[in-house]
Amino acid sequence: MKNGERRNGKTMPPGTTGKKVKFEAFGEEMLDKKVSQSGNSGRIYLPPDWVGHHVKIIRVD
């Protein structure tokens, strides 16, 4: 799939292949959250004790 093409009715951002890949990650905690709308962007709320820690975000759908 080329950049700017549509997949599932959505335009794919530049640099996106549209293929699923497998990730292996090690960490302390994991949350399953839904991204909410925030102006022209998305937002995920995390626990306050996570402030200042390094996190990784993986889009699964």
C-alpha distance matrix in Angstrom:
0.0 3.8 6.7 8.7 6.7 8.5 8.6 12.2 13.5 12.6 10.8 8.8 11.0 10.7 10.3 8.2 5.9 6.3 8.5 12.2 14.6 18.4 20.7 24.4 26.5 30.3 32.1 35.1 33.8 30.7 30.1 27.8 27.4 25.6 24.5 26.7 26.4 28.3 28.3 25.0 23.9 24.1 27.0 28.0 31.7 32.9 36.5 38.9 39.8 36.2 36.9 36.8 34.9 31.5 28.8 25.1 22.8 19.9 17.8 18.0 16.4
3.8 0.0 3.8 6.3 5.7 8.9 10.3 14.2 14.6 13.0 10.3 8.3 9.6 8.4 8.7 8.0 7.0 8.6 11.3 14.9 16.9 20.6 22.5 26.2 27.9 31.6 33.2 36.2 35.0 32.1 31.5 29.4 28.6 26.7 25.1 27.0 26.3 27.7 27.4 23.8 23.1 23.8 26.9 28.3 32.0 33.4 37.1 39.1 40.1 36.5 36.8 36.6 35.0 31.6 29.1 25.6 23.4 21.0 19.1 19.9 18.5
6.7 3.8 0.0 3.8 5.6 8.7 10.5 14.2 14.1 11.7 8.3 6.2 6.3 4.9 6.4 6.5 7.5 9.2 12.4 15.5 17.3 20.9 22.2 25.8 27.1 30.6 31.9 34.7 33.5 30.7 29.9 27.9 26.8 24.8 22.8 24.5 23.4 24.6 24.0 20.4 19.8 20.8 24.0 25.7 29.4 30.9 34.6 36.4 37.6 34.1 34.0 33.8 32.5 29.2 26.9 23.6 21.4 19.5 17.6 19.1 17.7
8.7 6.3 3.8 0.0 3.8 6.6 9.4 12.7 11.7 9.3 5.6 5.3 6.1 6.5 9.3 8.9 10.3 10.8 14.5 17.4 19.6 23.1 24.3 28.0 29.1 32.5 33.5 36.0 34.5 31.5 30.2 28.0 26.5 24.0 21.9 23.1 21.6 22.8 22.0 18.3 18.2 19.6 23.0 25.1 28.9 30.8 34.6 36.4 38.0 34.6 34.4 34.6 33.5 30.5 28.0 24.9 22.3 20.5 18.1 19.7 17.8
6.7 5.7 5.6 3.8 0.0 3.8 6.7 10.2 9.5 8.2 5.6 5.8 8.5 9.4 11.3 9.8 10.0 9.5 13.1 16.1 18.9 22.5 24.3 28.1 29.5 33.1 34.2 36.8 35.1 31.9 30.6 28.0 26.7 24.2 22.5 23.9 22.7 24.5 23.9 20.5 20.3 21.1 24.6 26.3 30.1 32.0 35.8 37.9 39.5 36.1 36.3 36.6 35.3 32.3 29.5 26.2 23.4 21.1 18.4 19.1 16.8
8.5 8.9 8.7 6.6 3.8 0.0 3.8 6.7 5.8 5.2 4.3 5.9 9.4 11.6 13.4 11.1 11.3 9.5 13.0 15.5 18.7 22.2 24.0 27.7 29.1 32.6 33.6 35.9 33.9 30.5 28.9 26.0 24.6 21.9 20.5 21.7 20.7 23.0 22.6 19.5 19.3 19.7 23.1 24.7 28.5 30.6 34.3 36.7 38.4 35.1 35.6 36.3 34.9 32.1 29.0 25.8 22.6 20.2 17.1 17.4 14.6
8.6 10.3 10.5 9.4 6.7 3.8 0.0 3.8 5.3 5.3 6.4 6.7 10.5 12.9 13.9 10.8 10.4 7.5 10.6 12.6 16.1 19.4 21.4 25.1 26.7 30.2 31.2 33.5 31.4 27.9 26.3 23.3 22.3 19.8 19.0 20.6 20.3 22.9 23.2 20.4 19.6 19.2 22.3 23.4 27.1 29.0 32.6 35.2 36.7 33.6 34.4 35.2 33.5 30.7 27.5 24.1 20.9 18.1 14.8 14.5 11.4
12.2 14.2 14.2 12.7 10.2 6.7 3.8 0.0 3.8 5.6 8.4 9.5 13.1 16.0 17.1 13.8 13.6 10.2 12.6 13.8 17.4 20.2 22.3 25.8 27.2 30.6 31.3 33.3 30.8 27.2 25.3 22.0 20.8 18.1 17.7 19.1 19.1 22.2 22.7 20.4 19.6 18.8 21.7 22.6 26.1 28.2 31.7 34.5 36.2 33.2 34.3 35.5 33.8 31.3 27.8 24.7 21.2 18.4 14.8 13.9 10.4
13.5 14.6 14.1 11.7 9.5 5.8 5.3 3.8 0.0 3.8 6.9 9.4 12.8 15.9 17.7 14.9 15.4 12.6 15.5 17.0 20.5 23.4 25.1 28.7 29.8 33.1 33.6 35.4 32.9 29.3 27.1 23.9 22.2 19.0 18.1 18.8 18.1 21.0 21.0 18.6 18.4 18.3 21.5 23.0 26.5 29.0 32.6 35.2 37.2 34.3 35.0 36.3 35.0 32.6 29.2 26.3 22.7 20.4 16.7 16.5 13.0
12.6 13.0 11.7 9.3 8.2 5.2 5.3 5.6 3.8 0.0 3.8 6.3 9.2 12.6 14.7 12.1 13.3 11.0 14.4 15.8 18.9 21.9 23.2 26.7 27.6 30.8 31.2 33.2 30.8 27.3 25.3 22.3 20.4 17.4 15.9 16.8 15.8 18.3 18.3 15.5 15.2 15.3 18.7 20.4 24.1 26.5 30.2 32.6 34.5 31.5 32.0 33.1 31.9 29.4 26.3 23.4 19.9 17.9 14.4 15.0 11.9
10.8 10.3 8.3 5.6 5.6 4.3 6.4 8.4 6.9 3.8 0.0 3.8 6.4 9.4 11.9 10.1 11.7 10.4 14.2 16.2 18.9 22.2 23.4 27.0 27.8 31.1 31.7 33.8 31.8 28.6 26.8 24.2 22.3 19.5 17.6 18.5 17.2 19.1 18.6 15.3 15.1 15.9 19.5 21.5 25.2 27.5 31.3 33.4 35.2 32.1 32.2 32.9 31.8 29.2 26.3 23.3 20.1 18.3 15.2 16.5 13.9
8.8 8.3 6.2 5.3 5.8 5.9 6.7 9.5 9.4 6.3 3.8 0.0 3.8 6.6 8.4 6.3 8.2 7.4 11.2 13.3 15.7 19.0 20.1 23.8 24.7 28.1 28.9 31.3 29.6 26.5 25.1 22.8 21.4 19.1 17.2 18.8 18.0 19.7 19.6 16.2 15.3 15.8 19.0 20.7 24.4 26.3 30.0 32.1 33.6 30.3 30.5 30.9 29.6 26.6 23.8 20.6 17.7 15.7 13.0 14.4 12.6
11.0 9.6 6.3 6.1 8.5 9.4 10.5 13.1 12.8 9.2 6.4 3.8 0.0 3.8 6.4 5.8 9.1 9.6 12.9 14.8 16.4 19.5 20.0 23.4 24.0 27.2 27.8 30.3 28.8 26.0 24.8 22.9 21.4 19.3 16.9 18.5 17.4 18.4 18.2 14.6 13.6 14.5 17.7 19.6 23.3 25.0 28.8 30.5 32.0 28.5 28.3 28.5 27.4 24.4 21.9 19.0 16.4 15.1 13.1 15.4 14.3
10.7 8.4 4.9 6.5 9.4 11.6 12.9 16.0 15.9 12.6 9.4 6.6 3.8 0.0 3.8 5.5 8.6 10.6 13.5 15.8 16.9 20.1 20.5 23.9 24.6 27.9 28.8 31.5 30.4 27.9 27.1 25.6 24.3 22.6 20.1 21.9 20.8 21.4 20.9 17.3 16.3 17.5 20.5 22.3 25.9 27.3 31.0 32.5 33.7 30.1 29.7 29.4 28.3 25.1 23.0 20.0 18.0 16.8 15.4 17.8 17.2
10.3 8.7 6.4 9.3 11.3 13.4 13.9 17.1 17.7 14.7 11.9 8.4 6.4 3.8 0.0 3.8 6.5 9.4 11.5 13.7 14.1 17.2 17.6 21.0 21.9 25.3 26.5 29.5 28.8 26.4 26.1 24.8 24.0 22.8 20.8 23.1 22.6 23.2 23.3 19.9 18.3 18.9 21.4 22.6 26.1 27.0 30.6 32.2 32.9 29.2 29.2 28.5 27.0 23.6 21.6 18.3 16.8 15.3 14.5 16.7 16.7
8.2 8.0 6.5 8.9 9.8 11.1 10.8 13.8 14.9 12.1 10.1 6.3 5.8 5.5 3.8 0.0 3.8 5.7 8.2 10.3 11.5 14.8 15.7 19.4 20.6 24.1 25.5 28.4 27.3 24.5 24.1 22.4 21.8 20.5 18.9 21.3 21.2 22.5 22.9 19.6 17.8 17.8 20.4 21.3 24.9 25.9 29.5 31.5 32.3 28.6 29.0 28.8 27.0 23.6 21.1 17.6 15.5 13.3 11.9 13.6 13.3
5.9 7.0 7.5 10.3 10.0 11.3 10.4 13.6 15.4 13.3 11.7 8.2 9.1 8.6 6.5 3.8 0.0 3.8 5.4 8.5 10.0 13.7 15.4 19.1 21.0 24.7 26.5 29.6 28.6 25.8 25.5 23.7 23.5 22.3 21.3 23.9 24.1 25.7 26.2 23.0 21.2 21.0 23.4 24.0 27.6 28.4 31.8 34.1 34.7 31.0 31.7 31.5 29.4 25.9 23.3 19.6 17.6 14.8 13.4 14.1 13.7
6.3 8.6 9.2 10.8 9.5 9.5 7.5 10.2 12.6 11.0 10.4 7.4 9.6 10.6 9.4 5.7 3.8 0.0 3.8 6.7 9.4 13.1 15.2 19.0 20.9 24.6 26.3 29.1 27.7 24.5 24.0 21.6 21.5 20.0 19.4 22.0 22.4 24.5 25.3 22.3 20.5 19.8 22.3 22.7 26.3 27.3 30.8 33.3 34.1 30.6 31.6 31.8 29.6 26.4 23.3 19.7 17.1 14.0 11.8 11.8 10.6
8.5 11.3 12.4 14.5 13.1 13.0 10.6 12.6 15.5 14.4 14.2 11.2 12.9 13.5 11.5 8.2 5.4 3.8 0.0 3.8 6.4 10.1 12.8 16.5 19.0 22.7 24.8 27.8 26.6 23.5 23.4 21.3 21.8 20.9 20.8 23.8 24.7 26.9 28.1 25.3 23.1 22.0 24.0 23.8 27.3 27.8 31.0 33.7 34.1 30.6 32.0 32.1 29.5 26.2 23.1 19.3 17.2 13.7 12.2 11.4 11.0
12.2 14.9 15.5 17.4 16.1 15.5 12.6 13.8 17.0 15.8 16.2 13.3 14.8 15.8 13.7 10.3 8.5 6.7 3.8 0.0 3.8 6.9 9.8 13.4 15.9 19.6 21.7 24.6 23.3 20.3 20.3 18.3 19.2 18.9 19.3 22.6 24.0 26.3 27.9 25.6 23.0 21.3 22.7 22.1 25.2 25.4 28.4 31.3 31.5 28.1 29.8 30.1 27.3 24.1 20.9 17.1 15.0 11.3 10.1 8.7 9.2
14.6 16.9 17.3 19.6 18.9 18.7 16.1 17.4 20.5 18.9 18.9 15.7 16.4 16.9 14.1 11.5 10.0 9.4 6.4 3.8 0.0 3.8 6.6 10.2 12.9 16.7 19.1 22.3 21.5 18.9 19.7 18.2 19.6 19.9 20.3 23.9 25.5 27.4 29.3 27.0 24.1 22.3 23.3 22.3 25.2 24.9 27.7 30.4 30.2 26.7 28.5 28.3 25.4 22.0 19.1 15.3 14.0 10.6 10.7 9.7 11.5
18.4 20.6 20.9 23.1 22.5 22.2 19.4 20.2 23.4 21.9 22.2 19.0 19.5 20.1 17.2 14.8 13.7 13.1 10.1 6.9 3.8 0.0 3.8 6.8 10.0 13.6 16.3 19.5 19.0 16.6 17.9 17.0 19.0 20.0 20.8 24.6 26.7 28.5 30.7 28.8 25.6 23.4 23.8 22.2 24.7 23.9 26.3 29.1 28.5 25.1 27.3 27.1 23.9 20.7 17.8 14.3 13.6 10.4 11.5 10.2 12.9
20.7 22.5 22.2 24.3 24.3 24.0 21.4 22.3 25.1 23.2 23.4 20.1 20.0 20.5 17.6 15.7 15.4 15.2 12.8 9.8 6.6 3.8 0.0 3.8 6.4 10.1 12.7 16.1 15.9 13.9 15.7 15.5 17.6 19.1 19.8 23.6 25.8 27.2 29.6 27.9 24.5 22.2 22.2 20.3 22.5 21.3 23.5 26.0 25.2 21.8 23.9 23.6 20.3 17.1 14.4 11.1 11.2 8.7 11.0 10.6 13.9
24.4 26.2 25.8 28.0 28.1 27.7 25.1 25.8 28.7 26.7 27.0 23.8 23.4 23.9 21.0 19.4 19.1 19.0 16.5 13.4 10.2 6.8 3.8 0.0 3.8 7.0 10.2 13.6 14.1 12.8 15.4 15.9 18.5 20.7 21.6 25.4 27.9 29.2 31.8 30.4 26.8 24.3 23.8 21.5 23.1 21.3 22.9 25.4 24.0 20.9 23.3 22.8 19.2 16.3 14.1 11.5 12.5 10.9 13.7 13.3 16.9
26.5 27.9 27.1 29.1 29.5 29.1 26.7 27.2 29.8 27.6 27.8 24.7 24.0 24.6 21.9 20.6 21.0 20.9 19.0 15.9 12.9 10.0 6.4 3.8 0.0 3.8 6.6 10.2 10.9 10.3 13.2 14.5 17.1 19.6 20.4 24.1 26.6 27.5 30.3 29.2 25.5 23.0 21.9 19.4 20.6 18.4 19.8 22.0 20.5 17.3 19.8 19.3 15.6 12.9 10.8 8.9 10.7 10.3 13.7 13.9 17.7
30.3 31.6 30.6 32.5 33.1 32.6 30.2 30.6 33.1 30.8 31.1 28.1 27.2 27.9 25.3 24.1 24.7 24.6 22.7 19.6 16.7 13.6 10.1 7.0 3.8 0.0 3.8 7.3 9.1 9.8 13.3 15.4 18.2 21.2 22.1 25.6 28.4 29.1 32.0 31.3 27.5 24.8 23.2 20.4 20.9 18.2 18.8 20.8 18.7 16.0 18.7 18.1 14.3 12.2 10.9 10.3 12.8 13.1 16.6 17.0 20.8
32.1 33.2 31.9 33.5 34.2 33.6 31.2 31.3 33.6 31.2 31.7 28.9 27.8 28.8 26.5 25.5 26.5 26.3 24.8 21.7 19.1 16.3 12.7 10.2 6.6 3.8 0.0 3.8 5.9 7.6 11.2 14.0 16.5 19.8 20.8 24.0 26.8 27.3 30.4 30.1 26.3 23.4 21.4 18.3 18.3 15.2 15.4 17.3 15.0 12.5 15.4 15.1 11.3 10.0 8.9 9.5 12.1 13.4 16.9 17.6 21.3
35.1 36.2 34.7 36.0 36.8 35.9 33.5 33.3 35.4 33.2 33.8 31.3 30.3 31.5 29.5 28.4 29.6 29.1 27.8 24.6 22.3 19.5 16.1 13.6 10.2 7.3 3.8 0.0 3.8 7.1 10.6 14.0 16.4 20.0 21.2 24.0 27.1 27.4 30.7 30.9 27.1 24.1 21.6 18.2 17.4 13.9 13.3 15.1 12.5 10.7 14.0 14.2 10.7 10.8 10.1 11.7 14.0 15.7 18.9 19.5 23.1
33.8 35.0 33.5 34.5 35.1 33.9 31.4 30.8 32.9 30.8 31.8 29.6 28.8 30.4 28.8 27.3 28.6 27.7 26.6 23.3 21.5 19.0 15.9 14.1 10.9 9.1 5.9 3.8 0.0 3.8 6.9 10.4 12.9 16.6 18.1 20.9 24.2 24.8 28.3 28.6 24.9 21.7 19.0 15.4 14.6 11.4 11.0 13.5 11.6 9.9 13.5 14.7 11.5 11.6 9.8 11.1 12.5 14.1 16.8 17.2 20.6
30.7 32.1 30.7 31.5 31.9 30.5 27.9 27.2 29.3 27.3 28.6 26.5 26.0 27.9 26.4 24.5 25.8 24.5 23.5 20.3 18.9 16.6 13.9 12.8 10.3 9.8 7.6 7.1 3.8 0.0 3.8 6.9 9.7 13.3 15.1 18.2 21.5 22.6 26.1 26.2 22.5 19.1 16.8 13.3 13.1 10.6 11.2 14.4 13.5 11.3 14.7 16.2 13.1 12.5 9.7 9.9 10.2 11.2 13.5 13.7 16.9
30.1 31.5 29.9 30.2 30.6 28.9 26.3 25.3 27.1 25.3 26.8 25.1 24.8 27.1 26.1 24.1 25.5 24.0 23.4 20.3 19.7 17.9 15.7 15.4 13.2 13.3 11.2 10.6 6.9 3.8 0.0 3.8 6.1 9.9 12.0 14.8 18.4 19.7 23.3 23.7 20.1 16.5 14.1 10.5 10.4 8.5 9.8 13.4 13.5 11.5 14.6 16.8 14.4 14.0 10.8 10.9 10.0 11.1 12.4 12.6 15.3
27.8 29.4 27.9 28.0 28.0 26.0 23.3 22.0 23.9 22.3 24.2 22.8 22.9 25.6 24.8 22.4 23.7 21.6 21.3 18.3 18.2 17.0 15.5 15.9 14.5 15.4 14.0 14.0 10.4 6.9 3.8 0.0 3.8 7.1 9.9 13.0 16.6 18.5 22.0 22.3 18.9 15.2 13.4 10.2 11.0 10.4 12.4 16.1 16.7 14.7 17.5 19.7 17.4 16.6 13.1 12.3 10.2 10.2 10.4 10.0 12.2
27.4 28.6 26.8 26.5 26.7 24.6 22.3 20.8 22.2 20.4 22.3 21.4 21.4 24.3 24.0 21.8 23.5 21.5 21.8 19.2 19.6 19.0 17.6 18.5 17.1 18.2 16.5 16.4 12.9 9.7 6.1 3.8 0.0 3.8 6.5 9.2 12.9 14.8 18.4 18.9 15.7 11.9 10.1 7.0 8.3 9.0 11.7 15.1 16.6 14.6 16.7 19.2 17.6 16.9 13.5 12.8 10.2 10.7 10.2 10.6 12.0
25.6 26.7 24.8 24.0 24.2 21.9 19.8 18.1 19.0 17.4 19.5 19.1 19.3 22.6 22.8 20.5 22.3 20.0 20.9 18.9 19.9 20.0 19.1 20.7 19.6 21.2 19.8 20.0 16.6 13.3 9.9 7.1 3.8 0.0 3.8 6.3 9.9 12.5 15.9 16.2 13.4 9.7 8.8 7.1 9.3 11.3 14.3 17.5 19.5 17.4 18.9 21.4 20.2 19.3 15.8 14.7 11.5 11.6 9.8 10.4 10.6
24.5 25.1 22.8 21.9 22.5 20.5 19.0 17.7 18.1 15.9 17.6 17.2 16.9 20.1 20.8 18.9 21.3 19.4 20.8 19.3 20.3 20.8 19.8 21.6 20.4 22.1 20.8 21.2 18.1 15.1 12.0 9.9 6.5 3.8 0.0 3.8 6.8 9.1 12.4 12.6 9.6 5.9 5.5 5.3 8.5 11.1 14.7 17.2 19.5 17.2 18.0 20.3 19.4 18.4 15.2 14.1 10.8 11.4 9.6 11.4 11.4
26.7 27.0 24.5 23.1 23.9 21.7 20.6 19.1 18.8 16.8 18.5 18.8 18.5 21.9 23.1 21.3 23.9 22.0 23.8 22.6 23.9 24.6 23.6 25.4 24.1 25.6 24.0 24.0 20.9 18.2 14.8 13.0 9.2 6.3 3.8 0.0 3.8 6.5 9.8 10.9 8.7 5.6 5.3 6.5 8.9 12.3 15.6 17.8 20.6 18.8 19.1 21.6 21.4 20.8 17.9 17.3 14.2 15.1 13.3 15.0 14.4
26.4 26.3 23.4 21.6 22.7 20.7 20.3 19.1 18.1 15.8 17.2 18.0 17.4 20.8 22.6 21.2 24.1 22.4 24.7 24.0 25.5 26.7 25.8 27.9 26.6 28.4 26.8 27.1 24.2 21.5 18.4 16.6 12.9 9.9 6.8 3.8 0.0 3.8 6.3 7.5 6.3 4.8 6.3 9.1 11.5 15.1 18.4 20.0 23.1 21.2 20.9 23.2 23.3 22.6 20.0 19.4 16.3 17.2 15.2 17.3 16.2
28.3 27.7 24.6 22.8 24.5 23.0 22.9 22.2 21.0 18.3 19.1 19.7 18.4 21.4 23.2 22.5 25.7 24.5 26.9 26.3 27.4 28.5 27.2 29.2 27.5 29.1 27.3 27.4 24.8 22.6 19.7 18.5 14.8 12.5 9.1 6.5 3.8 0.0 3.8 6.2 5.2 5.1 5.9 9.4 11.2 14.8 18.0 18.9 22.1 20.3 19.3 21.5 22.2 21.8 19.7 19.5 16.9 18.6 17.1 19.7 19.1
28.3 27.4 24.0 22.0 23.9 22.6 23.2 22.7 21.0 18.3 18.6 19.6 18.2 20.9 23.3 22.9 26.2 25.3 28.1 27.9 29.3 30.7 29.6 31.8 30.3 32.0 30.4 30.7 28.3 26.1 23.3 22.0 18.4 15.9 12.4 9.8 6.3 3.8 0.0 3.8 5.5 7.6 9.3 13.0 14.9 18.4 21.5 22.1 25.3 23.5 22.1 24.0 24.9 24.3 22.5 22.2 19.6 21.1 19.4 22.2 21.3
25.0 23.8 20.4 18.3 20.5 19.5 20.4 20.4 18.6 15.5 15.3 16.2 14.6 17.3 19.9 19.6 23.0 22.3 25.3 25.6 27.0 28.8 27.9 30.4 29.2 31.3 30.1 30.9 28.6 26.2 23.7 22.3 18.9 16.2 12.6 10.9 7.5 6.2 3.8 0.0 3.8 7.2 10.1 13.8 16.4 19.6 23.1 23.9 26.7 24.4 23.2 24.6 25.2 24.0 22.1 21.3 18.6 19.7 17.9 20.7 19.7
23.9 23.1 19.8 18.2 20.3 19.3 19.6 19.6 18.4 15.2 15.1 15.3 13.6 16.3 18.3 17.8 21.2 20.5 23.1 23.0 24.1 25.6 24.5 26.8 25.5 27.5 26.3 27.1 24.9 22.5 20.1 18.9 15.7 13.4 9.6 8.7 6.3 5.2 5.5 3.8 0.0 3.8 6.8 10.5 13.4 16.3 19.9 20.9 23.6 21.1 20.1 21.4 21.8 20.5 18.4 17.5 14.8 16.1 14.6 17.7 17.1
24.1 23.8 20.8 19.6 21.1 19.7 19.2 18.8 18.3 15.3 15.9 15.8 14.5 17.5 18.9 17.8 21.0 19.8 22.0 21.3 22.3 23.4 22.2 24.3 23.0 24.8 23.4 24.1 21.7 19.1 16.5 15.2 11.9 9.7 5.9 5.6 4.8 5.1 7.6 7.2 3.8 0.0 3.8 7.0 10.3 13.2 16.9 18.4 21.0 18.5 18.1 19.9 19.8 18.6 16.1 15.2 12.3 13.6 12.1 15.0 14.7
27.0 26.9 24.0 23.0 24.6 23.1 22.3 21.7 21.5 18.7 19.5 19.0 17.7 20.5 21.4 20.4 23.4 22.3 24.0 22.7 23.3 23.8 22.2 23.8 21.9 23.2 21.4 21.6 19.0 16.8 14.1 13.4 10.1 8.8 5.5 5.3 6.3 5.9 9.3 10.1 6.8 3.8 0.0 3.8 6.6 9.7 13.3 14.7 17.4 15.2 14.8 17.0 17.1 16.5 14.1 14.0 11.5 13.6 12.8 15.6 16.0
28.0 28.3 25.7 25.1 26.3 24.7 23.4 22.6 23.0 20.4 21.5 20.7 19.6 22.3 22.6 21.3 24.0 22.7 23.8 22.1 22.3 22.2 20.3 21.5 19.4 20.4 18.3 18.2 15.4 13.3 10.5 10.2 7.0 7.1 5.3 6.5 9.1 9.4 13.0 13.8 10.5 7.0 3.8 0.0 3.8 6.4 10.1 12.2 14.6 12.4 12.9 15.3 14.9 14.5 11.8 12.1 9.8 12.0 11.9 14.3 15.4
31.7 32.0 29.4 28.9 30.1 28.5 27.1 26.1 26.5 24.1 25.2 24.4 23.3 25.9 26.1 24.9 27.6 26.3 27.3 25.2 25.2 24.7 22.5 23.1 20.6 20.9 18.3 17.4 14.6 13.1 10.4 11.0 8.3 9.3 8.5 8.9 11.5 11.2 14.9 16.4 13.4 10.3 6.6 3.8 0.0 3.8 6.9 8.9 11.7 10.3 10.8 13.9 13.9 14.5 12.3 13.6 12.2 14.8 15.2 17.2 18.6
32.9 33.4 30.9 30.8 32.0 30.6 29.0 28.2 29.0 26.5 27.5 26.3 25.0 27.3 27.0 25.9 28.4 27.3 27.8 25.4 24.9 23.9 21.3 21.3 18.4 18.2 15.2 13.9 11.4 10.6 8.5 10.4 9.0 11.3 11.1 12.3 15.1 14.8 18.4 19.6 16.3 13.2 9.7 6.4 3.8 0.0 3.8 6.4 8.4 6.8 8.2 11.4 10.9 11.9 10.1 12.0 11.5 14.5 15.7 17.6 19.7
36.5 37.1 34.6 34.6 35.8 34.3 32.6 31.7 32.6 30.2 31.3 30.0 28.8 31.0 30.6 29.5 31.8 30.8 31.0 28.4 27.7 26.3 23.5 22.9 19.8 18.8 15.4 13.3 11.0 11.2 9.8 12.4 11.7 14.3 14.7 15.6 18.4 18.0 21.5 23.1 19.9 16.9 13.3 10.1 6.9 3.8 0.0 3.8 5.5 5.6 7.6 11.1 10.9 12.9 11.8 14.5 14.6 17.5 19.1 20.7 22.9
38.9 39.1 36.4 36.4 37.9 36.7 35.2 34.5 35.2 32.6 33.4 32.1 30.5 32.5 32.2 31.5 34.1 33.3 33.7 31.3 30.4 29.1 26.0 25.4 22.0 20.8 17.3 15.1 13.5 14.4 13.4 16.1 15.1 17.5 17.2 17.8 20.0 18.9 22.1 23.9 20.9 18.4 14.7 12.2 8.9 6.4 3.8 0.0 3.8 5.3 5.6 9.3 10.3 13.1 13.0 16.2 16.8 20.1 21.8 23.8 26.0
39.8 40.1 37.6 38.0 39.5 38.4 36.7 36.2 37.2 34.5 35.2 33.6 32.0 33.7 32.9 32.3 34.7 34.1 34.1 31.5 30.2 28.5 25.2 24.0 20.5 18.7 15.0 12.5 11.6 13.5 13.5 16.7 16.6 19.5 19.5 20.6 23.1 22.1 25.3 26.7 23.6 21.0 17.4 14.6 11.7 8.4 5.5 3.8 0.0 3.8 5.5 8.2 8.5 11.8 12.3 15.8 17.1 20.4 22.7 24.5 27.1
36.2 36.5 34.1 34.6 36.1 35.1 33.6 33.2 34.3 31.5 32.1 30.3 28.5 30.1 29.2 28.6 31.0 30.6 30.6 28.1 26.7 25.1 21.8 20.9 17.3 16.0 12.5 10.7 9.9 11.3 11.5 14.7 14.6 17.4 17.2 18.8 21.2 20.3 23.5 24.4 21.1 18.5 15.2 12.4 10.3 6.8 5.6 5.3 3.8 0.0 3.8 6.2 5.5 8.2 8.5 12.0 13.6 17.0 19.4 21.4 24.2
36.9 36.8 34.0 34.4 36.3 35.6 34.4 34.3 35.0 32.0 32.2 30.5 28.3 29.7 29.2 29.0 31.7 31.6 32.0 29.8 28.5 27.3 23.9 23.3 19.8 18.7 15.4 14.0 13.5 14.7 14.6 17.5 16.7 18.9 18.0 19.1 20.9 19.3 22.1 23.2 20.1 18.1 14.8 12.9 10.8 8.2 7.6 5.6 5.5 3.8 0.0 3.8 5.5 8.5 9.7 13.3 14.8 18.5 20.8 23.3 25.9
36.8 36.6 33.8 34.6 36.6 36.3 35.2 35.5 36.3 33.1 32.9 30.9 28.5 29.4 28.5 28.8 31.5 31.8 32.1 30.1 28.3 27.1 23.6 22.8 19.3 18.1 15.1 14.2 14.7 16.2 16.8 19.7 19.2 21.4 20.3 21.6 23.2 21.5 24.0 24.6 21.4 19.9 17.0 15.3 13.9 11.4 11.1 9.3 8.2 6.2 3.8 0.0 3.8 6.8 9.4 13.0 15.3 19.0 21.7 24.4 27.2
34.9 35.0 32.5 33.5 35.3 34.9 33.5 33.8 35.0 31.9 31.8 29.6 27.4 28.3 27.0 27.0 29.4 29.6 29.5 27.3 25.4 23.9 20.3 19.2 15.6 14.3 11.3 10.7 11.5 13.1 14.4 17.4 17.6 20.2 19.4 21.4 23.3 22.2 24.9 25.2 21.8 19.8 17.1 14.9 13.9 10.9 10.9 10.3 8.5 5.5 5.5 3.8 0.0 3.8 6.5 10.2 12.9 16.5 19.5 21.9 25.0
31.5 31.6 29.2 30.5 32.3 32.1 30.7 31.3 32.6 29.4 29.2 26.6 24.4 25.1 23.6 23.6 25.9 26.4 26.2 24.1 22.0 20.7 17.1 16.3 12.9 12.2 10.0 10.8 11.6 12.5 14.0 16.6 16.9 19.3 18.4 20.8 22.6 21.8 24.3 24.0 20.5 18.6 16.5 14.5 14.5 11.9 12.9 13.1 11.8 8.2 8.5 6.8 3.8 0.0 3.8 7.1 10.3 13.6 16.9 19.5 22.6
28.8 29.1 26.9 28.0 29.5 29.0 27.5 27.8 29.2 26.3 26.3 23.8 21.9 23.0 21.6 21.1 23.3 23.3 23.1 20.9 19.1 17.8 14.4 14.1 10.8 10.9 8.9 10.1 9.8 9.7 10.8 13.1 13.5 15.8 15.2 17.9 20.0 19.7 22.5 22.1 18.4 16.1 14.1 11.8 12.3 10.1 11.8 13.0 12.3 8.5 9.7 9.4 6.5 3.8 0.0 3.8 6.7 10.1 13.3 15.7 18.9
25.1 25.6 23.6 24.9 26.2 25.8 24.1 24.7 26.3 23.4 23.3 20.6 19.0 20.0 18.3 17.6 19.6 19.7 19.3 17.1 15.3 14.3 11.1 11.5 8.9 10.3 9.5 11.7 11.1 9.9 10.9 12.3 12.8 14.7 14.1 17.3 19.4 19.5 22.2 21.3 17.5 15.2 14.0 12.1 13.6 12.0 14.5 16.2 15.8 12.0 13.3 13.0 10.2 7.1 3.8 0.0 3.8 6.6 10.1 12.6 15.9
22.8 23.4 21.4 22.3 23.4 22.6 20.9 21.2 22.7 19.9 20.1 17.7 16.4 18.0 16.8 15.5 17.6 17.1 17.2 15.0 14.0 13.6 11.2 12.5 10.7 12.8 12.1 14.0 12.5 10.2 10.0 10.2 10.2 11.5 10.8 14.2 16.3 16.9 19.6 18.6 14.8 12.3 11.5 9.8 12.2 11.5 14.6 16.8 17.1 13.6 14.8 15.3 12.9 10.3 6.7 3.8 0.0 3.8 6.6 9.5 12.4
19.9 21.0 19.5 20.5 21.1 20.2 18.1 18.4 20.4 17.9 18.3 15.7 15.1 16.8 15.3 13.3 14.8 14.0 13.7 11.3 10.6 10.4 8.7 10.9 10.3 13.1 13.4 15.7 14.1 11.2 11.1 10.2 10.7 11.6 11.4 15.1 17.2 18.6 21.1 19.7 16.1 13.6 13.6 12.0 14.8 14.5 17.5 20.1 20.4 17.0 18.5 19.0 16.5 13.6 10.1 6.6 3.8 0.0 3.8 6.2 9.4
17.8 19.1 17.6 18.1 18.4 17.1 14.8 14.8 16.7 14.4 15.2 13.0 13.1 15.4 14.5 11.9 13.4 11.8 12.2 10.1 10.7 11.5 11.0 13.7 13.7 16.6 16.9 18.9 16.8 13.5 12.4 10.4 10.2 9.8 9.6 13.3 15.2 17.1 19.4 17.9 14.6 12.1 12.8 11.9 15.2 15.7 19.1 21.8 22.7 19.4 20.8 21.7 19.5 16.9 13.3 10.1 6.6 3.8 0.0 3.8 5.9
18.0 19.9 19.1 19.7 19.1 17.4 14.5 13.9 16.5 15.0 16.5 14.4 15.4 17.8 16.7 13.6 14.1 11.8 11.4 8.7 9.7 10.2 10.6 13.3 13.9 17.0 17.6 19.5 17.2 13.7 12.6 10.0 10.6 10.4 11.4 15.0 17.3 19.7 22.2 20.7 17.7 15.0 15.6 14.3 17.2 17.6 20.7 23.8 24.5 21.4 23.3 24.4 21.9 19.5 15.7 12.6 9.5 6.2 3.8 0.0 3.8
16.4 18.5 17.7 17.8 16.8 14.6 11.4 10.4 13.0 11.9 13.9 12.6 14.3 17.2 16.7 13.3 13.7 10.6 11.0 9.2 11.5 12.9 13.9 16.9 17.7 20.8 21.3 23.1 20.6 16.9 15.3 12.2 12.0 10.6 11.4 14.4 16.2 19.1 21.3 19.7 17.1 14.7 16.0 15.4 18.6 19.7 22.9 26.0 27.1 24.2 25.9 27.2 25.0 22.6 18.9 15.9 12.4 9.4 5.9 3.8 0.0
